[in-house]
């Protein structure tokens, strides 16, 4: 049993020494960290510069203004078209269409022969 305890004791001592060495290296790294300065990058990419600039915000604001005007004009055009359709439907439904001399469906059915009767019947 003595040999086993000695082996365990030696492993314990080596583990403690390893942890102390790791702590010392970590301490030295932390002390030198403030002395290390970040060197500026040589050249930034176009995407990085674009991201930090105010240009995307300005483009977005201009696009929103254009879209707002376009949609308002589109709404006015749609309302004018709806108004024209409504007027046409009112004319058709109320019978206000003027009778134009010339072409009528009853002339087509009768073959274009009229007798002059006012009731629209033909004499065949």
Buried (B, 14 or more C-beta within 10 A) or exposed (E): EEEEEEEEEEEEEEEEEEEEEEEEEEEEEEEEEEEEEEEEEEEEEEEEEEEEEEEEEEEEEEEEEEEEEEEEEEEEEEEEEEEEEEEEEEEEEEEEEEEEEEEEEEBEEBEEEBEEEEEEEBEE
